[in-house]
Structure formats: structure tokens, C-alpha cells
Amino acid sequence: MNADPYRDILRVRASGLLFENDRLLLARLNVPTREQPVWMPPGGAVKAGELLESALEREFREETGLEVKPGRMVMVHEFIEPPWHALEIYFLCSLTGGELKLGRDPERAEDDQILLDLKFVPFDKLKNMELYPQILEEKIVDFSTGTSGVLHVRSRDPQRG
């Protein structure tokens, strides 16, 4: 993998939770902070001047082929593992169109793609996966039923506390 362009900067990401029959849409991808691929909700970087919701719609199209309408914000996740730092904002999403298919990251070269797989995962299978962020496993039912307020969580480098 090429040098990571997100090192030593604060990255703002918009991510979406799309539910279907007690299943959550997840993308499997290589991330620079882990040795093994992880499963996480679709989403990605917010461009300067772009609304969070617009970024989320764009990222969903790019990664999944699906059109979504962002709804209520449900979680803010601060991820800090130097040299990486991200502020991730999660929204509930509703499906408005498109066809589910594994997309690609247009900012990356063809031989440097990080998206590996895409599927709806039953809630009861989440604990057997490399899920990111891990808090999703605990809060997934609350998010899917709308019984959770906005959650603010932090993931920090265990060496730095």
C-alpha cells in the first residue's frame, strides 16, 4: 500500500448506518491502522466546503452503488492513534435507490484499492467480525430502533491513554 495521505492530519469522515431486516450494511476494507482488514459502515472523507450529508451520499454511491438519504445523527466517534486522527460522524440512512455492488475509492489508484467486500450482516453475527468501531456491536439495536440519543465515543491509542 502506498504512503497514507491521512497521516498527521485531522480527517473528518461521514459514515452511514443502513439497516435492512435486522441487518447492517458493512464494507470490508484494509485500513492503515490495522494489520488485518476490518468491517465498518460505508463512509469517507468530507471535502472542504462539502456538507456532511452530501459527503455521505457521495461516499455511499462510490462504495456501494446505493443511493441513500441521510437521517438523524446518532454517533460521533473520535479516533486517535497517532499518526492517525479522525472525527467520524455517523448518520442513520434510508435507501432511495441504486443497486448493491462493491465500488472503488476514486482517490486511490486501481492497484491500491482498499475496499474488499460489501454485505448486509445480521446483528447476531457482528460479534464474530473485526467490526469497527467496536461500540457498534453494543449499540446496534438502539441505533436501528431509534432509541439512542447521539452517542459520543473516543478510541485512543492504548499506549497513550
N, C-alpha and C positions, 0 to 999 in steps of 0.2 A: 504494500500500500504506500502511496506517496506521502510526503510530509503533510501533516494535518494542518489545514489553514485556520482551524479554530483554536489552536494553542495560544495561550496567553492573551485571550480576548474574552470579553463577556458576550456570550451568544444568547440571543433571545429566540425562543422556539415556541411555535403554536402547535399544539397536538390535539387530536380529537378522539373521543370515545364514541364509537359507533356500535350499537347493540342490535342483535337480531336473535330472538328466541333464546334468551339466557346465554348468549354467546357474545364475545367481544372480538372485534376485528383487530388483529395484530400483524405486524410486519416483523420478519426475522432479518436482522442485519448485523454486519460487522461494525463495531464501534471502536474508536481508538483507545477507550478506557478499559476495555476488557479483552482477555485473550481468546475467549470463545464468543460466538455470536449470541445476541440477546433477542428476545421478543419484546416489542413495545408498540404502543398505538402509533398509527401514522401521524406524521407531522414533520416540521422542519423549521429552518431559519426564517425569521421575519426580516424582510429587506427594509432598508431605510425608507421612511415615508409610507410604508405599507401598513394597513390596519391588520390587527391580529386575525380577525375573521377572514379577511381576504387572503392572508398568508396560508391559513388553514385550508381554505377551499383550493388554493393552488397546489399545496403540498399533497392533498388527498388525490387530486386529479393526476399529478405526476407519479405518485407512488402506487395508487390502487386502481386508476381508471374510473373511480366513482366520483359523482357529484354529490356534495353534502351541503347542508345548511347548518352552520354553527349555531348552537343554542347557548344555554347558560354555562358560565364559567364554573368549574367545580373544584379545580385544584391549581395551586401554584407550587411548583417544585423548584427549589434552589439546589442545583448540583454543583458541588465544589470539590474537585480532585485535581489540584494543580499538576500540570499547567492548564487544565480544562475547567471552565466555569460557564454554566448555562442557567438561564432562568427560563423554565418551561411552564407555559400556561395551557391548561387542559380544559377543553370545552366538550359538552355533550353535543352530539351531531345527529342530524336526521338525514336519511338517504333521500336524494331528489332525482337521481338518475345515474347513468353510466353502467358499465359492465366491469365486474371484478376481474382484474388482471394485474400481474406483477409489473410495475413500472420501472422507471430508472431515474436516477438523480442527474438532472441536466447540467449541474455544476461539475460533475465528475466525468473523466474520460471513460470510454467504453470498457477499457481493461482495468478500471479502478472503481467499479460499481460496488456499493455496499449492501444493496437490497438483495436478499437471498430467497425469501418466501413470503407468502401472504395467506392468511386464512382466518376464518371465524373460529374461535376457541371457546368450548363450553366452560362456564365459570368453574366447574369442579375439576377441570384439568389444569388450571392456572398454576396450582402449587407444584406441579411436576415439570415446570418450564423455567428457563432462565428469563424470568419476567423482569422488566424494568419500566418504571420504578417499582420496587417490591411492594410498596404500600397499596398498589392496585389490587393485589390478591385479597387483602384485608377489607378494602372499602368498595369492591366492585358491585356488590348487591346494593349498597347505599347509593352509589352513583347511578346504577341502572334504574332504580325505583324513584330517584329524585328526592330521597330522604336525607341527603347530606347537604350541609352548608358548604361554603367554599373552604377547602382544606389547604393549609399552608404547611409544607413539609420541607425538610432540608436533608440532603445527603452530603456528607463531608468525607474527606479523606480520613480514614481511620488513624493514620499516623499523626494527624494534626489536630484531632479532637473536634 
